[in-house]
Amino acid sequence: MKYLAHYPLALQAQVRQLIADGKLADLLRKRYPTAHEVRTDRALYAYVIDLKNAFMRNAEPLAKVAFDSKLHVVRHALGTHTTVSRVQGGKLKSKREIRVATIFKEVPLELLRMIVVHELAHMKEREHDKAFYALCTHMDPDYHQREFDLRLYLTHRDGGGERLWAPELAGDVAGAAPACAVAQD
Ligand SMILES: [Zn+2]
């Protein structure tokens, strides 16, 4: 349960039970029936810039936004934000980049948005502290629920679960899912 390690034990136990009952995948598919359509780096860049312009217009410009197949999901569950500094013409120039792990090409828009919001917030707040999460929930009022749901999906995949929103599976939505309280602590 490495993706859920920071959640209350009772909630982790509930998730473990859902997995044991084979109900986690259905729950996620029921909650999020379709995947987003942000398939290319260009589309991702446009999506990120729209969000940045809406909420963080004054933050530094982004030099690069891309899906990254080499991003190790275990270490960077959510993506990375970096500032690449290099000397150009005698001046130190820094370039802001946001990279999103390729696994998130195949998730619902709500979950992609959560990752992007997370990385955008890091442009202003480095640590995962109160100010950071305040900025996240400003950009996405459901931020905490989305992050939990994203971690549920990563837990599902980590346990050998199938891809839930692969393009070839579109429309193949499973039946009834149980109601489950996945409230935050
Ligand atoms: Zn972070």
Backbone and ligand atoms as CSV (ligand in chain L), in Angstrom:
chain,resi,resn,atom,element,x,y,z
A,1,MET,N,N,0.836,-1.204,0.000
A,1,MET,CA,C,0.000,0.000,0.000
A,1,MET,C,C,0.868,1.250,0.000
A,2,LYS,N,N,1.972,1.218,-0.741
A,2,LYS,CA,C,2.910,2.343,-0.671
A,2,LYS,C,C,2.283,3.652,-1.158
A,3,TYR,N,N,1.327,3.564,-2.075
A,3,TYR,CA,C,0.719,4.795,-2.581
A,3,TYR,C,C,-0.284,5.384,-1.612
A,4,LEU,N,N,-0.675,4.583,-0.621
A,4,LEU,CA,C,-1.690,5.041,0.328
A,4,LEU,C,C,-1.142,5.147,1.740
A,5,ALA,N,N,0.175,5.094,1.850
A,5,ALA,CA,C,0.821,5.023,3.171
A,5,ALA,C,C,0.477,6.203,4.080
A,6,HIS,N,N,0.117,7.335,3.489
A,6,HIS,CA,C,-0.143,8.514,4.323
A,6,HIS,C,C,-1.607,8.638,4.724
A,7,TYR,N,N,-2.417,7.685,4.308
A,7,TYR,CA,C,-3.832,7.736,4.670
A,7,TYR,C,C,-4.072,6.923,5.937
A,8,PRO,N,N,-5.189,7.186,6.625
A,8,PRO,CA,C,-5.487,6.467,7.872
A,8,PRO,C,C,-5.538,4.948,7.646
A,9,LEU,N,N,-5.109,4.205,8.648
A,9,LEU,CA,C,-5.059,2.748,8.534
A,9,LEU,C,C,-6.426,2.151,8.233
A,10,ALA,N,N,-7.469,2.736,8.829
A,10,ALA,CA,C,-8.818,2.210,8.606
A,10,ALA,C,C,-9.193,2.321,7.123
A,11,LEU,N,N,-8.775,3.413,6.508
A,11,LEU,CA,C,-9.066,3.618,5.086
A,11,LEU,C,C,-8.256,2.637,4.232
A,12,GLN,N,N,-7.012,2.424,4.623
A,12,GLN,CA,C,-6.179,1.453,3.912
A,12,GLN,C,C,-6.779,0.047,4.003
A,13,ALA,N,N,-7.321,-0.273,5.177
A,13,ALA,CA,C,-7.936,-1.589,5.362
A,13,ALA,C,C,-9.157,-1.732,4.458
A,14,GLN,N,N,-9.894,-0.648,4.313
A,14,GLN,CA,C,-11.079,-0.647,3.459
A,14,GLN,C,C,-10.683,-0.912,2.004
A,15,VAL,N,N,-9.603,-0.280,1.587
A,15,VAL,CA,C,-9.114,-0.470,0.211
A,15,VAL,C,C,-8.638,-1.910,0.024
A,16,ARG,N,N,-7.921,-2.423,1.021
A,16,ARG,CA,C,-7.425,-3.808,0.942
A,16,ARG,C,C,-8.606,-4.769,0.757
A,17,GLN,N,N,-9.698,-4.482,1.471
A,17,GLN,CA,C,-10.883,-5.327,1.370
A,17,GLN,C,C,-11.512,-5.239,-0.022
A,18,LEU,N,N,-11.563,-4.030,-0.555
A,18,LEU,CA,C,-12.101,-3.834,-1.905
A,18,LEU,C,C,-11.298,-4.651,-2.920
A,19,ILE,N,N,-9.974,-4.641,-2.762
A,19,ILE,CA,C,-9.115,-5.393,-3.676
A,19,ILE,C,C,-9.365,-6.887,-3.503
A,20,ALA,N,N,-9.436,-7.325,-2.245
A,20,ALA,CA,C,-9.672,-8.747,-1.962
A,20,ALA,C,C,-11.000,-9.211,-2.566
A,21,ASP,N,N,-11.988,-8.322,-2.548
A,21,ASP,CA,C,-13.309,-8.650,-3.099
A,21,ASP,C,C,-13.365,-8.442,-4.615
A,22,GLY,N,N,-12.265,-7.982,-5.191
A,22,GLY,CA,C,-12.235,-7.741,-6.635
A,22,GLY,C,C,-13.124,-6.594,-7.065
A,23,LYS,N,N,-13.292,-5.600,-6.198
A,23,LYS,CA,C,-14.254,-4.536,-6.500
A,23,LYS,C,C,-13.621,-3.173,-6.779
A,24,LEU,N,N,-12.303,-3.081,-6.605
A,24,LEU,CA,C,-11.670,-1.766,-6.759
A,24,LEU,C,C,-11.745,-1.254,-8.201
A,25,ALA,N,N,-11.480,-2.138,-9.158
A,25,ALA,CA,C,-11.491,-1.719,-10.566
A,25,ALA,C,C,-12.873,-1.195,-10.958
A,26,ASP,N,N,-13.914,-1.919,-10.565
A,26,ASP,CA,C,-15.275,-1.500,-10.904
A,26,ASP,C,C,-15.613,-0.154,-10.277
A,27,LEU,N,N,-15.171,0.015,-9.055
A,27,LEU,CA,C,-15.437,1.280,-8.368
A,27,LEU,C,C,-14.820,2.449,-9.133
A,28,LEU,N,N,-13.587,2.263,-9.571
A,28,LEU,CA,C,-12.904,3.345,-10.287
A,28,LEU,C,C,-13.558,3.608,-11.644
A,29,ARG,N,N,-13.899,2.522,-12.336
A,29,ARG,CA,C,-14.519,2.695,-13.658
A,29,ARG,C,C,-15.903,3.316,-13.554
A,30,LYS,N,N,-16.593,2.971,-12.491
A,30,LYS,CA,C,-17.921,3.540,-12.285
A,30,LYS,C,C,-17.808,5.042,-12.003
A,31,ARG,N,N,-16.843,5.395,-11.200
A,31,ARG,CA,C,-16.677,6.799,-10.834
A,31,ARG,C,C,-16.158,7.629,-12.012
A,32,TYR,N,N,-15.310,6.995,-12.809
A,32,TYR,CA,C,-14.711,7.695,-13.965
A,32,TYR,C,C,-14.879,6.825,-15.212
A,33,PRO,N,N,-15.981,6.997,-15.917
A,33,PRO,CA,C,-16.259,6.090,-17.049
A,33,PRO,C,C,-15.302,6.252,-18.227
A,34,THR,N,N,-14.792,7.453,-18.459
A,34,THR,CA,C,-14.016,7.639,-19.693
A,34,THR,C,C,-12.653,8.278,-19.449
A,35,ALA,N,N,-11.757,8.001,-20.391
A,35,ALA,CA,C,-10.415,8.578,-20.325
A,35,ALA,C,C,-10.406,9.953,-20.992
A,36,HIS,N,N,-9.403,10.744,-20.645
A,36,HIS,CA,C,-9.246,12.034,-21.308
A,36,HIS,C,C,-8.683,11.813,-22.724
A,37,GLU,N,N,-8.591,12.885,-23.481
A,37,GLU,CA,C,-8.110,12.736,-24.854
A,37,GLU,C,C,-6.852,13.555,-25.112
A,38,VAL,N,N,-6.143,13.821,-24.042
A,38,VAL,CA,C,-4.890,14.572,-24.167
A,38,VAL,C,C,-3.784,13.565,-24.483
A,39,ARG,N,N,-3.611,13.282,-25.770
A,39,ARG,CA,C,-2.783,12.131,-26.150
A,39,ARG,C,C,-1.339,12.463,-26.501
A,40,THR,N,N,-1.090,13.713,-26.852
A,40,THR,CA,C,0.250,14.068,-27.327
A,40,THR,C,C,0.878,15.132,-26.420
A,41,ASP,N,N,2.183,15.296,-26.571
A,41,ASP,CA,C,2.867,16.337,-25.803
A,41,ASP,C,C,2.307,17.712,-26.142
A,42,ARG,N,N,1.970,17.902,-27.408
A,42,ARG,CA,C,1.409,19.186,-27.833
A,42,ARG,C,C,0.068,19.445,-27.140
A,43,ALA,N,N,-0.765,18.427,-27.104
A,43,ALA,CA,C,-2.072,18.567,-26.449
A,43,ALA,C,C,-1.899,18.785,-24.945
A,44,LEU,N,N,-0.918,18.092,-24.377
A,44,LEU,CA,C,-0.660,18.255,-22.944
A,44,LEU,C,C,-0.186,19.675,-22.642
A,45,TYR,N,N,0.699,20.167,-23.497
A,45,TYR,CA,C,1.202,21.533,-23.328
A,45,TYR,C,C,0.040,22.529,-23.347
A,46,ALA,N,N,-0.844,22.388,-24.318
A,46,ALA,CA,C,-1.986,23.297,-24.432
A,46,ALA,C,C,-2.877,23.198,-23.190
A,47,TYR,N,N,-3.075,21.978,-22.713
A,47,TYR,CA,C,-3.921,21.772,-21.538
A,47,TYR,C,C,-3.318,22.444,-20.307
A,48,VAL,N,N,-2.008,22.260,-20.125
A,48,VAL,CA,C,-1.323,22.828,-18.968
A,48,VAL,C,C,-1.323,24.358,-19.038
A,49,ILE,N,N,-1.069,24.885,-20.221
A,49,ILE,CA,C,-1.018,26.342,-20.368
A,49,ILE,C,C,-2.387,26.968,-20.081
A,50,ASP,N,N,-3.446,26.313,-20.508
A,50,ASP,CA,C,-4.792,26.812,-20.201
A,50,ASP,C,C,-5.005,26.911,-18.693
A,51,LEU,N,N,-4.621,25.864,-17.987
A,51,LEU,CA,C,-4.792,25.871,-16.529
A,51,LEU,C,C,-3.895,26.931,-15.886
A,52,LYS,N,N,-2.684,27.020,-16.390
A,52,LYS,CA,C,-1.745,28.007,-15.836
A,52,LYS,C,C,-2.288,29.417,-16.052
A,53,ASN,N,N,-2.797,29.685,-17.252
A,53,ASN,CA,C,-3.332,31.016,-17.543
A,53,ASN,C,C,-4.550,31.329,-16.682
A,54,ALA,N,N,-5.314,30.308,-16.362
A,54,ALA,CA,C,-6.524,30.524,-15.575
A,54,ALA,C,C,-6.195,30.821,-14.113
A,55,PHE,N,N,-5.149,30.179,-13.588
A,55,PHE,CA,C,-4.909,30.269,-12.141
A,55,PHE,C,C,-3.557,30.841,-11.747
A,56,MET,N,N,-2.577,30.728,-12.624
A,56,MET,CA,C,-1.225,31.126,-12.230
A,56,MET,C,C,-0.551,31.920,-13.328
A,57,ARG,N,N,-1.288,32.883,-13.798
A,57,ARG,CA,C,-0.815,33.679,-14.928
A,57,ARG,C,C,0.539,34.332,-14.643
A,58,ASN,N,N,0.764,34.687,-13.388
A,58,ASN,CA,C,1.987,35.427,-13.075
A,58,ASN,C,C,3.201,34.559,-12.786
A,59,ALA,N,N,3.002,33.262,-12.734
A,59,ALA,CA,C,4.156,32.380,-12.515
A,59,ALA,C,C,5.047,32.398,-13.752
A,60,GLU,N,N,6.287,31.983,-13.567
A,60,GLU,CA,C,7.222,31.969,-14.702
A,60,GLU,C,C,6.659,31.175,-15.864
A,61,PRO,N,N,7.096,31.542,-17.082
A,61,PRO,CA,C,6.627,30.757,-18.234
A,61,PRO,C,C,7.173,29.329,-18.196
A,62,LEU,N,N,6.448,28.425,-18.825
A,62,LEU,CA,C,6.896,27.038,-18.903
A,62,LEU,C,C,7.598,26.816,-20.235
A,63,ALA,N,N,8.826,26.314,-20.162
A,63,ALA,CA,C,9.577,26.088,-21.391
A,63,ALA,C,C,9.171,24.778,-22.046
A,64,LYS,N,N,8.795,23.821,-21.225
A,64,LYS,CA,C,8.504,22.509,-21.792
A,64,LYS,C,C,7.479,21.754,-20.951
A,65,VAL,N,N,6.572,21.060,-21.622
A,65,VAL,CA,C,5.604,20.187,-20.965
A,65,VAL,C,C,5.564,18.906,-21.780
A,66,ALA,N,N,5.703,17.766,-21.129
A,66,ALA,CA,C,5.753,16.530,-21.907
A,66,ALA,C,C,5.368,15.316,-21.078
A,67,PHE,N,N,4.856,14.309,-21.775
A,67,PHE,CA,C,4.735,12.991,-21.161
A,67,PHE,C,C,6.127,12.382,-21.158
A,68,ASP,N,N,6.436,11.623,-20.126
A,68,ASP,CA,C,7.778,11.063,-20.004
A,68,ASP,C,C,7.682,9.583,-19.642
A,69,SER,N,N,8.089,8.750,-20.599
A,69,SER,CA,C,7.982,7.304,-20.377
A,69,SER,C,C,9.063,6.810,-19.420
A,70,LYS,N,N,10.060,7.627,-19.171
A,70,LYS,CA,C,11.137,7.187,-18.284
A,70,LYS,C,C,10.899,7.590,-16.829
A,71,LEU,N,N,9.859,8.357,-16.612
A,71,LEU,CA,C,9.543,8.744,-15.237
A,71,LEU,C,C,9.173,7.514,-14.450
A,72,HIS,N,N,9.861,7.309,-13.360
A,72,HIS,CA,C,9.570,6.147,-12.546
A,72,HIS,C,C,8.425,6.464,-11.597
A,73,VAL,N,N,7.311,5.779,-11.813
A,73,VAL,CA,C,6.106,6.122,-11.066
A,73,VAL,C,C,6.287,5.943,-9.564
A,74,VAL,N,N,7.110,4.975,-9.174
A,74,VAL,CA,C,7.289,4.737,-7.746
A,74,VAL,C,C,7.937,5.941,-7.066
A,75,ARG,N,N,8.948,6.480,-7.725
A,75,ARG,CA,C,9.644,7.604,-7.114
A,75,ARG,C,C,8.895,8.905,-7.312
A,76,HIS,N,N,8.343,9.078,-8.487
A,76,HIS,CA,C,7.610,10.317,-8.769
A,76,HIS,C,C,6.195,9.937,-9.170
A,77,ALA,N,N,5.390,9.637,-8.187
A,77,ALA,CA,C,4.051,9.134,-8.487
A,77,ALA,C,C,3.261,10.103,-9.342
A,78,LEU,N,N,3.552,11.359,-9.210
A,78,LEU,CA,C,2.647,12.338,-9.790
A,78,LEU,C,C,3.208,13.114,-10.958
A,79,GLY,N,N,4.481,12.981,-11.225
A,79,GLY,CA,C,5.084,13.806,-12.268
A,79,GLY,C,C,6.289,14.515,-11.688
A,80,THR,N,N,6.915,15.331,-12.482
A,80,THR,CA,C,8.021,16.119,-11.933
A,80,THR,C,C,7.938,17.542,-12.443
A,81,HIS,N,N,8.497,18.396,-11.669
A,81,HIS,CA,C,8.627,19.780,-12.068
A,81,HIS,C,C,10.089,20.100,-11.856
A,82,THR,N,N,10.740,20.635,-12.836
A,82,THR,CA,C,12.157,20.937,-12.673
A,82,THR,C,C,12.456,22.328,-13.194
A,83,THR,N,N,13.520,22.850,-12.690
A,83,THR,CA,C,14.063,24.075,-13.247
A,83,THR,C,C,15.440,23.725,-13.790
A,84,VAL,N,N,15.583,23.779,-15.086
A,84,VAL,CA,C,16.858,23.473,-15.711
A,84,VAL,C,C,17.605,24.784,-15.894
A,85,SER,N,N,18.754,24.865,-15.253
A,85,SER,CA,C,19.532,26.101,-15.355
A,85,SER,C,C,20.729,25.881,-16.277
A,86,ARG,N,N,20.934,26.776,-17.182
A,86,ARG,CA,C,22.149,26.703,-17.984
A,86,ARG,C,C,22.629,28.114,-18.321
A,87,VAL,N,N,23.892,28.189,-18.534
A,87,VAL,CA,C,24.477,29.487,-18.854
A,87,VAL,C,C,24.364,29.721,-20.355
A,88,GLN,N,N,23.788,30.847,-20.696
A,88,GLN,CA,C,23.578,31.180,-22.107
A,88,GLN,C,C,24.055,32.601,-22.333
A,89,GLY,N,N,25.076,32.761,-23.162
A,89,GLY,CA,C,25.588,34.099,-23.436
A,89,GLY,C,C,26.017,34.826,-22.168
A,90,GLY,N,N,26.637,34.079,-21.266
A,90,GLY,CA,C,27.145,34.694,-20.042
A,90,GLY,C,C,26.097,34.918,-18.972
A,91,LYS,N,N,24.840,34.565,-19.280
A,91,LYS,CA,C,23.773,34.743,-18.280
A,91,LYS,C,C,23.215,33.395,-17.855
A,92,LEU,N,N,22.876,33.312,-16.597
A,92,LEU,CA,C,22.251,32.081,-16.125
A,92,LEU,C,C,20.772,32.131,-16.459
A,93,LYS,N,N,20.337,31.190,-17.273
A,93,LYS,CA,C,18.915,31.137,-17.620
A,93,LYS,C,C,18.311,29.871,-17.049
A,94,SER,N,N,17.131,30.000,-16.488
A,94,SER,CA,C,16.480,28.784,-15.999
A,94,SER,C,C,15.197,28.545,-16.779
A,95,LYS,N,N,14.976,27.300,-17.016
A,95,LYS,CA,C,13.785,26.921,-17.767
A,95,LYS,C,C,12.930,25.980,-16.940
A,96,ARG,N,N,11.675,26.312,-16.876
A,96,ARG,CA,C,10.732,25.494,-16.124
A,96,ARG,C,C,10.157,24.390,-17.002
A,97,GLU,N,N,10.128,23.199,-16.463
A,97,GLU,CA,C,9.555,22.069,-17.208
A,97,GLU,C,C,8.580,21.304,-16.320
A,98,ILE,N,N,7.545,20.781,-16.952
A,98,ILE,CA,C,6.653,19.855,-16.251
A,98,ILE,C,C,6.605,18.566,-17.048
A,99,ARG,N,N,6.863,17.471,-16.377
A,99,ARG,CA,C,6.784,16.164,-17.017
A,99,ARG,C,C,5.745,15.304,-16.315
A,100,VAL,N,N,4.992,14.592,-17.104
A,100,VAL,CA,C,3.917,13.751,-16.570
A,100,VAL,C,C,4.191,12.316,-17.007
A,101,ALA,N,N,4.184,11.395,-16.072
A,101,ALA,CA,C,4.475,9.996,-16.402
A,101,ALA,C,C,3.491,9.475,-17.452
A,102,THR,N,N,4.020,8.680,-18.369
A,102,THR,CA,C,3.216,8.206,-19.507
A,102,THR,C,C,1.978,7.426,-19.080
A,103,ILE,N,N,2.027,6.775,-17.936
A,103,ILE,CA,C,0.864,6.001,-17.466
A,103,ILE,C,C,-0.383,6.889,-17.394
A,104,PHE,N,N,-0.165,8.196,-17.223
A,104,PHE,CA,C,-1.304,9.105,-17.095
A,104,PHE,C,C,-1.855,9.607,-18.424
A,105,LYS,N,N,-1.329,9.035,-19.520
A,105,LYS,CA,C,-1.981,9.257,-20.810
A,105,LYS,C,C,-3.330,8.554,-20.846
A,106,GLU,N,N,-3.452,7.546,-20.005
A,106,GLU,CA,C,-4.660,6.713,-20.036
A,106,GLU,C,C,-5.425,6.774,-18.736
A,107,VAL,N,N,-5.751,7.978,-18.324
A,107,VAL,CA,C,-6.579,8.132,-17.122
A,107,VAL,C,C,-7.693,9.133,-17.430
A,108,PRO,N,N,-8.687,9.204,-16.564
A,108,PRO,CA,C,-9.756,10.197,-16.760
A,108,PRO,C,C,-9.200,11.625,-16.641
A,109,LEU,N,N,-9.893,12.559,-17.245
A,109,LEU,CA,C,-9.439,13.948,-17.238
A,109,LEU,C,C,-9.289,14.487,-15.812
A,110,GLU,N,N,-10.192,14.067,-14.930
A,110,GLU,CA,C,-10.124,14.555,-13.550
A,110,GLU,C,C,-8.777,14.224,-12.904
A,111,LEU,N,N,-8.247,13.052,-13.251
A,111,LEU,CA,C,-6.996,12.619,-12.621
A,111,LEU,C,C,-5.790,13.274,-13.283
A,112,LEU,N,N,-5.860,13.462,-14.593
A,112,LEU,CA,C,-4.780,14.201,-15.260
A,112,LEU,C,C,-4.730,15.634,-14.723
A,113,ARG,N,N,-5.915,16.206,-14.576
A,113,ARG,CA,C,-5.992,17.579,-14.070
A,113,ARG,C,C,-5.346,17.675,-12.692
A,114,MET,N,N,-5.600,16.668,-11.857
A,114,MET,CA,C,-5.017,16.657,-10.516
A,114,MET,C,C,-3.487,16.678,-10.566
A,115,ILE,N,N,-2.912,15.893,-11.468
A,115,ILE,CA,C,-1.453,15.850,-11.584
A,115,ILE,C,C,-0.916,17.199,-12.050
A,116,VAL,N,N,-1.583,17.758,-13.040
A,116,VAL,CA,C,-1.139,19.035,-13.589
A,116,VAL,C,C,-1.246,20.131,-12.526
A,117,VAL,N,N,-2.367,20.132,-11.804
A,117,VAL,CA,C,-2.555,21.106,-10.726
A,117,VAL,C,C,-1.443,20.962,-9.688
A,118,HIS,N,N,-1.106,19.719,-9.358
A,118,HIS,CA,C,-0.046,19.454,-8.381
A,118,HIS,C,C,1.284,20.060,-8.837
A,119,GLU,N,N,1.621,19.799,-10.098
A,119,GLU,CA,C,2.911,20.284,-10.600
A,119,GLU,C,C,2.922,21.803,-10.785
A,120,LEU,N,N,1.787,22.357,-11.194
A,120,LEU,CA,C,1.701,23.819,-11.309
A,120,LEU,C,C,1.869,24.468,-9.932
A,121,ALA,N,N,1.244,23.874,-8.927
A,121,ALA,CA,C,1.334,24.436,-7.576
A,121,ALA,C,C,2.782,24.467,-7.096
A,122,HIS,N,N,3.567,23.488,-7.537
A,122,HIS,CA,C,4.974,23.455,-7.138
A,122,HIS,C,C,5.779,24.606,-7.735
A,123,MET,N,N,5.247,25.259,-8.747
A,123,MET,CA,C,5.964,26.415,-9.292
A,123,MET,C,C,5.988,27.545,-8.270
A,124,LYS,N,N,5.024,27.516,-7.365
A,124,LYS,CA,C,4.967,28.548,-6.331
A,124,LYS,C,C,5.357,28.029,-4.952
A,125,GLU,N,N,4.977,26.817,-4.663
A,125,GLU,CA,C,5.226,26.239,-3.336
A,125,GLU,C,C,6.031,24.949,-3.488
A,126,ARG,N,N,7.226,24.944,-2.940
A,126,ARG,CA,C,8.096,23.778,-3.115
A,126,ARG,C,C,7.654,22.574,-2.293
A,127,GLU,N,N,7.305,22.834,-1.036
A,127,GLU,CA,C,7.008,21.727,-0.123
A,127,GLU,C,C,5.543,21.318,-0.202
A,128,HIS,N,N,5.262,20.111,0.279
A,128,HIS,CA,C,3.880,19.659,0.392
A,128,HIS,C,C,3.321,20.152,1.724
A,129,ASP,N,N,3.157,21.446,1.820
A,129,ASP,CA,C,2.681,21.999,3.089
A,129,ASP,C,C,1.288,22.611,2.901
A,130,LYS,N,N,0.843,23.308,3.934
A,130,LYS,CA,C,-0.513,23.860,3.926
A,130,LYS,C,C,-0.737,24.817,2.755
A,131,ALA,N,N,0.240,25.665,2.521
A,131,ALA,CA,C,0.114,26.643,1.433
A,131,ALA,C,C,0.033,25.934,0.082
A,132,PHE,N,N,0.798,24.869,-0.044
A,132,PHE,CA,C,0.793,24.093,-1.281
A,132,PHE,C,C,-0.605,23.522,-1.551
A,133,TYR,N,N,-1.174,22.850,-0.533
A,133,TYR,CA,C,-2.485,22.224,-0.752
A,133,TYR,C,C,-3.602,23.258,-0.886
A,134,ALA,N,N,-3.425,24.410,-0.254
A,134,ALA,CA,C,-4.412,25.483,-0.428
A,134,ALA,C,C,-4.451,25.917,-1.901
A,135,LEU,N,N,-3.269,25.987,-2.505
A,135,LEU,CA,C,-3.186,26.361,-3.914
A,135,LEU,C,C,-3.792,25.270,-4.795
A,136,CYS,N,N,-3.521,24.026,-4.450
A,136,CYS,CA,C,-4.095,22.900,-5.211
A,136,CYS,C,C,-5.621,22.922,-5.170
A,137,THR,N,N,-6.183,23.135,-3.977
A,137,THR,CA,C,-7.645,23.103,-3.877
A,137,THR,C,C,-8.273,24.375,-4.465
A,138,HIS,N,N,-7.485,25.423,-4.554
A,138,HIS,CA,C,-7.960,26.623,-5.256
A,138,HIS,C,C,-8.129,26.302,-6.752
A,139,MET,N,N,-7.189,25.552,-7.293
A,139,MET,CA,C,-7.256,25.218,-8.719
A,139,MET,C,C,-8.233,24.088,-8.990
A,140,ASP,N,N,-8.400,23.205,-8.009
A,140,ASP,CA,C,-9.330,22.087,-8.156
A,140,ASP,C,C,-9.955,21.784,-6.792
A,141,PRO,N,N,-11.197,22.243,-6.591
A,141,PRO,CA,C,-11.843,22.064,-5.288
A,141,PRO,C,C,-11.901,20.591,-4.845
A,142,ASP,N,N,-11.895,19.664,-5.801
A,142,ASP,CA,C,-11.939,18.241,-5.458
A,142,ASP,C,C,-10.544,17.619,-5.419
A,143,TYR,N,N,-9.542,18.468,-5.287
A,143,TYR,CA,C,-8.162,17.980,-5.388
A,143,TYR,C,C,-7.889,16.753,-4.504
A,144,HIS,N,N,-8.293,16.805,-3.255
A,144,HIS,CA,C,-7.938,15.710,-2.335
A,144,HIS,C,C,-8.603,14.391,-2.719
A,145,GLN,N,N,-9.869,14.480,-3.131
A,145,GLN,CA,C,-10.551,13.263,-3.599
A,145,GLN,C,C,-9.848,12.716,-4.843
A,146,ARG,N,N,-9.478,13.603,-5.745
A,146,ARG,CA,C,-8.818,13.158,-6.986
A,146,ARG,C,C,-7.474,12.517,-6.700
A,147,GLU,N,N,-6.726,13.104,-5.781
A,147,GLU,CA,C,-5.420,12.511,-5.471
A,147,GLU,C,C,-5.606,11.122,-4.854
A,148,PHE,N,N,-6.596,11.011,-3.999
A,148,PHE,CA,C,-6.855,9.696,-3.406
A,148,PHE,C,C,-7.243,8.690,-4.487
A,149,ASP,N,N,-8.119,9.094,-5.382
A,149,ASP,CA,C,-8.559,8.198,-6.451
A,149,ASP,C,C,-7.401,7.817,-7.365
A,150,LEU,N,N,-6.525,8.768,-7.632
A,150,LEU,CA,C,-5.353,8.468,-8.448
A,150,LEU,C,C,-4.468,7.444,-7.743
A,151,ARG,N,N,-4.317,7.614,-6.446
A,151,ARG,CA,C,-3.506,6.660,-5.688
A,151,ARG,C,C,-4.174,5.285,-5.635
A,152,LEU,N,N,-5.510,5.279,-5.635
A,152,LEU,CA,C,-6.226,3.999,-5.726
A,152,LEU,C,C,-5.871,3.294,-7.031
A,153,TYR,N,N,-5.840,4.051,-8.107
A,153,TYR,CA,C,-5.519,3.461,-9.412
A,153,TYR,C,C,-4.083,2.952,-9.439
A,154,LEU,N,N,-3.160,3.730,-8.888
A,154,LEU,CA,C,-1.767,3.278,-8.854
A,154,LEU,C,C,-1.635,2.013,-8.004
A,155,THR,N,N,-2.394,1.945,-6.929
A,155,THR,CA,C,-2.388,0.755,-6.077
A,155,THR,C,C,-2.923,-0.443,-6.854
A,156,HIS,N,N,-3.988,-0.206,-7.596
A,156,HIS,CA,C,-4.584,-1.243,-8.441
A,156,HIS,C,C,-3.559,-1.768,-9.442
A,157,ARG,N,N,-2.871,-0.875,-10.131
A,157,ARG,CA,C,-1.876,-1.287,-11.136
A,157,ARG,C,C,-0.683,-1.965,-10.479
A,158,ASP,N,N,-0.287,-1.448,-9.342
A,158,ASP,CA,C,0.867,-1.986,-8.629
A,158,ASP,C,C,0.621,-3.437,-8.206
A,159,GLY,N,N,-0.635,-3.749,-7.939
A,159,GLY,CA,C,-0.989,-5.107,-7.553
A,159,GLY,C,C,-1.244,-6.010,-8.761
A,160,GLY,N,N,-0.853,-5.546,-9.931
A,160,GLY,CA,C,-1.016,-6.365,-11.135
A,160,GLY,C,C,-2.345,-6.167,-11.832
A,161,GLY,N,N,-3.113,-5.175,-11.407
A,161,GLY,CA,C,-4.414,-4.907,-12.025
A,161,GLY,C,C,-4.277,-4.383,-13.442
A,162,GLU,N,N,-5.312,-4.632,-14.251
A,162,GLU,CA,C,-5.258,-4.238,-15.666
A,162,GLU,C,C,-5.434,-2.730,-15.838
A,163,ARG,N,N,-5.036,-2.230,-17.019
A,163,ARG,CA,C,-5.275,-0.826,-17.351
A,163,ARG,C,C,-6.785,-0.618,-17.451
A,164,LEU,N,N,-7.280,0.395,-16.791
A,164,LEU,CA,C,-8.737,0.583,-16.748
A,164,LEU,C,C,-9.262,1.482,-17.850
A,165,TRP,N,N,-8.387,2.316,-18.405
A,165,TRP,CA,C,-8.885,3.281,-19.390
A,165,TRP,C,C,-8.089,3.261,-20.687
A,166,ALA,N,N,-7.541,2.105,-21.011
A,166,ALA,CA,C,-6.807,2.002,-22.271
A,166,ALA,C,C,-7.781,2.277,-23.413
A,167,PRO,N,N,-7.321,2.945,-24.476
A,167,PRO,CA,C,-8.219,3.343,-25.571
A,167,PRO,C,C,-9.026,2.169,-26.130
A,168,GLU,N,N,-8.405,1.010,-26.261
A,168,GLU,CA,C,-9.116,-0.126,-26.860
A,168,GLU,C,C,-10.226,-0.658,-25.962
A,169,LEU,N,N,-10.237,-0.182,-24.716
A,169,LEU,CA,C,-11.273,-0.638,-23.788
A,169,LEU,C,C,-12.437,0.341,-23.719
A,170,ALA,N,N,-12.344,1.424,-24.460
A,170,ALA,CA,C,-13.373,2.463,-24.377
A,170,ALA,C,C,-14.760,1.869,-24.597
A,171,GLY,N,N,-15.678,2.213,-23.731
A,171,GLY,CA,C,-17.039,1.744,-23.876
A,171,GLY,C,C,-17.307,0.441,-23.150
A,172,ASP,N,N,-16.238,-0.234,-22.764
A,172,ASP,CA,C,-16.382,-1.525,-22.095
A,172,ASP,C,C,-16.428,-1.316,-20.587
A,173,VAL,N,N,-17.495,-0.733,-20.147
A,173,VAL,CA,C,-17.590,-0.391,-18.730
A,173,VAL,C,C,-18.284,-1.502,-17.952
A,174,ALA,N,N,-17.695,-1.864,-16.854
A,174,ALA,CA,C,-18.241,-2.950,-16.049
A,174,ALA,C,C,-19.537,-2.523,-15.352
A,175,GLY,N,N,-20.222,-3.482,-14.827
A,175,GLY,CA,C,-21.538,-3.238,-14.230
A,175,GLY,C,C,-21.510,-2.558,-12.873
A,176,ALA,N,N,-22.433,-2.944,-12.036
A,176,ALA,CA,C,-22.642,-2.252,-10.778
A,176,ALA,C,C,-21.397,-2.262,-9.892
A,177,ALA,N,N,-21.105,-1.146,-9.324
A,177,ALA,CA,C,-19.999,-1.052,-8.377
A,177,ALA,C,C,-20.568,-0.714,-7.002
A,178,PRO,N,N,-19.898,-1.147,-5.966
A,178,PRO,CA,C,-20.405,-0.870,-4.623
A,178,PRO,C,C,-20.180,0.585,-4.231
A,179,ALA,N,N,-21.050,1.090,-3.402
A,179,ALA,CA,C,-20.811,2.407,-2.856
A,179,ALA,C,C,-19.720,2.275,-1.816
A,180,CYS,N,N,-18.796,3.211,-1.819
A,180,CYS,CA,C,-17.696,3.105,-0.870
A,180,CYS,C,C,-17.347,4.477,-0.363
A,181,ALA,N,N,-17.229,4.596,0.928
A,181,ALA,CA,C,-16.828,5.870,1.501
A,181,ALA,C,C,-15.330,6.024,1.365
A,182,VAL,N,N,-14.903,6.896,0.507
A,182,VAL,CA,C,-13.468,7.122,0.347
A,182,VAL,C,C,-13.137,8.538,0.793
A,183,ALA,N,N,-13.785,8.956,1.853
A,183,ALA,CA,C,-13.566,10.306,2.344
A,183,ALA,C,C,-12.136,10.486,2.817
A,184,GLN,N,N,-11.710,11.693,2.809
A,184,GLN,CA,C,-10.384,12.009,3.330
A,184,GLN,C,C,-10.410,12.008,4.841
A,185,ASP,N,N,-9.226,11.937,5.411
A,185,ASP,CA,C,-9.134,12.009,6.873
A,185,ASP,C,C,-9.447,13.409,7.337
L,1,ZN,ZN,ZN,4.735,17.221,-5.139
